[in-house]
Amino acid sequence: MVAALYSVSAVRIENGERAALLRFDTTTELPDLPELLAAYAADYADQDDVLVDVSAAPAA
């Protein structure tokens, strides 16, 4: 298995642009990702101006 770095961020969007980073987390453990996403969903689901972004990259 290839090691990966998973990142999750919440960004406030204003006028179609990223305006403010609200939260940022990383993990190298894929099983931790659903828990992170659930926490973001609980915190930001009712905020229409927040984008939750998930990305993965090879870990160094």
ChimeraX commands (.cxc) that place a marker at each C-alpha (Angstrom):
marker #1 position 0.00,0.00,0.00 radius 0.5
marker #1 position 1.26,3.47,-0.87 radius 0.5
marker #1 position 1.36,5.87,2.06 radius 0.5
marker #1 position -0.81,8.94,1.59 radius 0.5
marker #1 position -1.47,12.21,3.34 radius 0.5
marker #1 position -5.17,13.08,3.46 radius 0.5
marker #1 position -6.18,16.66,4.15 radius 0.5
marker #1 position -9.54,18.18,4.94 radius 0.5
marker #1 position -10.16,21.91,5.08 radius 0.5
marker #1 position -13.10,24.25,5.56 radius 0.5
marker #1 position -12.95,27.55,3.69 radius 0.5
marker #1 position -15.40,30.46,3.78 radius 0.5
marker #1 position -16.43,31.57,0.28 radius 0.5
marker #1 position -17.23,35.23,-0.44 radius 0.5
marker #1 position -18.08,36.56,-3.91 radius 0.5
marker #1 position -17.07,33.24,-5.42 radius 0.5
marker #1 position -13.57,33.38,-3.92 radius 0.5
marker #1 position -11.92,31.64,-0.98 radius 0.5
marker #1 position -11.97,34.27,1.74 radius 0.5
marker #1 position -10.86,32.59,4.97 radius 0.5
marker #1 position -9.48,29.25,6.10 radius 0.5
marker #1 position -11.67,28.11,8.99 radius 0.5
marker #1 position -10.15,24.74,9.78 radius 0.5
marker #1 position -7.50,22.35,8.45 radius 0.5
marker #1 position -6.70,18.78,9.45 radius 0.5
marker #1 position -4.48,16.03,8.06 radius 0.5
marker #1 position -4.09,12.32,8.61 radius 0.5
marker #1 position -2.04,9.53,7.11 radius 0.5
marker #1 position -4.56,6.94,8.28 radius 0.5
marker #1 position -7.37,6.29,5.78 radius 0.5
marker #1 position -9.66,4.81,8.50 radius 0.5
marker #1 position -9.53,8.22,10.28 radius 0.5
marker #1 position -10.93,10.06,7.26 radius 0.5
marker #1 position -14.66,9.23,7.80 radius 0.5
marker #1 position -14.43,10.53,11.38 radius 0.5
marker #1 position -12.81,13.76,10.19 radius 0.5
marker #1 position -15.47,14.23,7.51 radius 0.5
marker #1 position -18.25,13.59,10.03 radius 0.5
marker #1 position -16.81,16.29,12.33 radius 0.5
marker #1 position -16.69,18.78,9.45 radius 0.5
marker #1 position -20.25,17.88,8.45 radius 0.5
marker #1 position -21.46,18.44,12.01 radius 0.5
marker #1 position -19.72,21.83,12.22 radius 0.5
marker #1 position -20.40,23.25,8.74 radius 0.5
marker #1 position -23.45,21.50,7.21 radius 0.5
marker #1 position -25.76,24.45,7.92 radius 0.5
marker #1 position -23.36,27.08,6.52 radius 0.5
marker #1 position -23.95,27.62,2.79 radius 0.5
marker #1 position -20.87,29.82,2.47 radius 0.5
marker #1 position -18.39,27.15,3.61 radius 0.5
marker #1 position -16.61,24.79,1.23 radius 0.5
marker #1 position -15.21,21.56,2.67 radius 0.5
marker #1 position -12.33,20.34,0.54 radius 0.5
marker #1 position -10.74,16.87,0.73 radius 0.5
marker #1 position -7.49,15.96,-0.97 radius 0.5
marker #1 position -4.92,13.20,-0.96 radius 0.5
marker #1 position -1.26,13.22,-1.89 radius 0.5
marker #1 position 1.54,10.67,-1.64 radius 0.5
marker #1 position 3.18,10.84,1.77 radius 0.5
marker #1 position 6.86,11.63,1.75 radius 0.5
marker link #1:1,2 radius 0.2
marker link #1:2,3 radius 0.2
marker link #1:3,4 radius 0.2
marker link #1:4,5 radius 0.2
marker link #1:5,6 radius 0.2
marker link #1:6,7 radius 0.2
marker link #1:7,8 radius 0.2
marker link #1:8,9 radius 0.2
marker link #1:9,10 radius 0.2
marker link #1:10,11 radius 0.2
marker link #1:11,12 radius 0.2
marker link #1:12,13 radius 0.2
marker link #1:13,14 radius 0.2
marker link #1:14,15 radius 0.2
marker link #1:15,16 radius 0.2
marker link #1:16,17 radius 0.2
marker link #1:17,18 radius 0.2
marker link #1:18,19 radius 0.2
marker link #1:19,20 radius 0.2
marker link #1:20,21 radius 0.2
marker link #1:21,22 radius 0.2
marker link #1:22,23 radius 0.2
marker link #1:23,24 radius 0.2
marker link #1:24,25 radius 0.2
marker link #1:25,26 radius 0.2
marker link #1:26,27 radius 0.2
marker link #1:27,28 radius 0.2
marker link #1:28,29 radius 0.2
marker link #1:29,30 radius 0.2
marker link #1:30,31 radius 0.2
marker link #1:31,32 radius 0.2
marker link #1:32,33 radius 0.2
marker link #1:33,34 radius 0.2
marker link #1:34,35 radius 0.2
marker link #1:35,36 radius 0.2
marker link #1:36,37 radius 0.2
marker link #1:37,38 radius 0.2
marker link #1:38,39 radius 0.2
marker link #1:39,40 radius 0.2
marker link #1:40,41 radius 0.2
marker link #1:41,42 radius 0.2
marker link #1:42,43 radius 0.2
marker link #1:43,44 radius 0.2
marker link #1:44,45 radius 0.2
marker link #1:45,46 radius 0.2
marker link #1:46,47 radius 0.2
marker link #1:47,48 radius 0.2
marker link #1:48,49 radius 0.2
marker link #1:49,50 radius 0.2
marker link #1:50,51 radius 0.2
marker link #1:51,52 radius 0.2
marker link #1:52,53 radius 0.2
marker link #1:53,54 radius 0.2
marker link #1:54,55 radius 0.2
marker link #1:55,56 radius 0.2
marker link #1:56,57 radius 0.2
marker link #1:57,58 radius 0.2
marker link #1:58,59 radius 0.2
marker link #1:59,60 radius 0.2
view
